Amino acid sequence: MKTIFKLLIASVFFVSCGEADTAVYDGTSDNQTLLSFSKAVYTLPVVVDSEGDLDVVLYSSTKSDVDRVFNVTVVAEESNADPATYTIPSTVTIPANTNQGILKVHGIDNGLEETTVLTVTFATNAENQVFDSNKAIINVTQICPIIRDEFVGTYDAIETPGPYSYTVVGEPGDQPNELVLRNIWDVDPNSTTSIFFNGDDPYDSIITYPFYLDNFLYVNGQYGNAYVDDSDSALEDSTVDACVDVITLNFRVRVSAGSFGASKVVLTKQ
């Protein structure tokens, strides 16, 4: 039985930032241009036995009446991706009169099994062009189609905090993209917890849940009806990896008085 319980409260998180080694864009000069990416880390999804593509977008704070070309270099010492599993151009261009350029990275499942890392840098000799960061990290990942019926079966469950280990059974739900899990939280082998795969995109790894009042788990001896609830925005996404038959669930068990601490349950199909 879990021993940690906490009421629903609002939390505020603070993130500290260290000084960057790159030049700082001061936003005051009309001649100064800030170059940046939408994010620092990207995922290149490669379909098993097939291919995949990724667009890395380079943004500019200004426009120019001429094309701007930036050199692209793979940082070998920070990359372990096999060159046989990707192709990447040596330059990226921000076209004239626009403020963004697109680097198209192509992935190939040429022996790709585990996720590998491809780190690239961007450079220019132009004056007054300042990179927020000139580096992009790309995770090259194999993805497999998610087919609900292939996840019907028995699972070994590892739950944290704990850890606790037990068995969970997956059964087809009423909806074609619904999987019903019995014995989540190891409180009742007959309990039913519904999860949903993306019925429109068989490669979307994100799992969703019904509204918590529609996902009854068990009757808690002290707090009454308990439900599986994923509404806490601080929770990590629940995901499925169809390449290795692993489901990762992140949720809280909610009762009328509040909720228990966050639970992570990793299900590995037997």
Secondary structure in CASP SS format (residue, H / E / C, confidence):
PFRMAT SS
TARGET T0000
AUTHOR 0000-0000-0000
METHOD secondary structure of the structure
MODEL  1
M C 1.00
K C 1.00
T C 1.00
I C 1.00
F E 1.00
K E 1.00
L C 1.00
L C 1.00
I C 1.00
A C 1.00
S C 1.00
V C 1.00
F C 1.00
F C 1.00
V C 1.00
S C 1.00
C C 1.00
G C 1.00
E C 1.00
A C 1.00
D C 1.00
T C 1.00
A C 1.00
V C 1.00
Y C 1.00
D C 1.00
G C 1.00
T C 1.00
S C 1.00
D C 1.00
N C 1.00
Q C 1.00
T E 1.00
L E 1.00
L E 1.00
S E 1.00
F E 1.00
S C 1.00
K C 1.00
A C 1.00
V E 1.00
Y E 1.00
T E 1.00
L E 1.00
P E 1.00
V E 1.00
V E 1.00
V C 1.00
D C 1.00
S C 1.00
E E 1.00
G E 1.00
D E 1.00
L E 1.00
D E 1.00
V E 1.00
V E 1.00
L E 1.00
Y E 1.00
S E 1.00
S C 1.00
T C 1.00
K C 1.00
S C 1.00
D C 1.00
V C 1.00
D C 1.00
R E 1.00
V E 1.00
F E 1.00
N E 1.00
V E 1.00
T E 1.00
V E 1.00
V C 1.00
A H 1.00
E H 1.00
E H 1.00
S C 1.00
N C 1.00
A C 1.00
D C 1.00
P H 1.00
A H 1.00
T H 1.00
Y E 1.00
T E 1.00
I C 1.00
P C 1.00
S C 1.00
T E 1.00
V E 1.00
T E 1.00
I E 1.00
P C 1.00
A C 1.00
N C 1.00
T C 1.00
N C 1.00
Q E 1.00
G E 1.00
I E 1.00
L E 1.00
K E 1.00
V E 1.00
H E 1.00
G E 1.00
I E 1.00
D C 1.00
N C 1.00
G C 1.00
L C 1.00
E C 1.00
E C 1.00
T C 1.00
T E 1.00
V E 1.00
L E 1.00
T E 1.00
V E 1.00
T E 1.00
F E 1.00
A E 1.00
T C 1.00
N C 1.00
A C 1.00
E C 1.00
N C 1.00
Q E 1.00
V E 1.00
F E 1.00
D C 1.00
S C 1.00
N C 1.00
K E 1.00
A E 1.00
I E 1.00
I E 1.00
N E 1.00
V E 1.00
T E 1.00
Q E 1.00
I E 1.00
C C 1.00
P C 1.00
I C 1.00
I C 1.00
R H 1.00
D H 1.00
E H 1.00
F H 1.00
V C 1.00
G E 1.00
T E 1.00
Y E 1.00
D E 1.00
A E 1.00
I E 1.00
E E 1.00
T E 1.00
P C 1.00
G C 1.00
P C 1.00
Y E 1.00
S E 1.00
Y E 1.00
T E 1.00
V E 1.00
V E 1.00
G E 1.00
E E 1.00
P E 1.00
G C 1.00
D C 1.00
Q C 1.00
P C 1.00
N C 1.00
E E 1.00
L E 1.00
V E 1.00
L E 1.00
R E 1.00
N C 1.00
I H 1.00
W H 1.00
D H 1.00
V C 1.00
D C 1.00
P C 1.00
N C 1.00
S C 1.00
T C 1.00
T E 1.00
S E 1.00
I E 1.00
F E 1.00
F C 1.00
N C 1.00
G C 1.00
D C 1.00
D C 1.00
P C 1.00
Y C 1.00
D C 1.00
S C 1.00
I E 1.00
I E 1.00
T E 1.00
Y C 1.00
P C 1.00
F C 1.00
Y H 1.00
L H 1.00
D H 1.00
N C 1.00
F E 1.00
L E 1.00
Y E 1.00
V E 1.00
N E 1.00
G C 1.00
Q C 1.00
Y C 1.00
G E 1.00
N E 1.00
A E 1.00
Y E 1.00
V E 1.00
D E 1.00
D C 1.00
S C 1.00
D C 1.00
S C 1.00
A C 1.00
L C 1.00
E C 1.00
D C 1.00
S E 1.00
T E 1.00
V E 1.00
D E 1.00
A C 1.00
C C 1.00
V C 1.00
D C 1.00
V E 1.00
I E 1.00
T E 1.00
L E 1.00
N E 1.00
F E 1.00
R E 1.00
V E 1.00
R E 1.00
V E 1.00
S C 1.00
A C 1.00
G E 1.00
S E 1.00
F E 1.00
G C 1.00
A C 1.00
S E 1.00
K E 1.00
V E 1.00
V E 1.00
L E 1.00
T E 1.00
K E 1.00
Q C 1.00
END
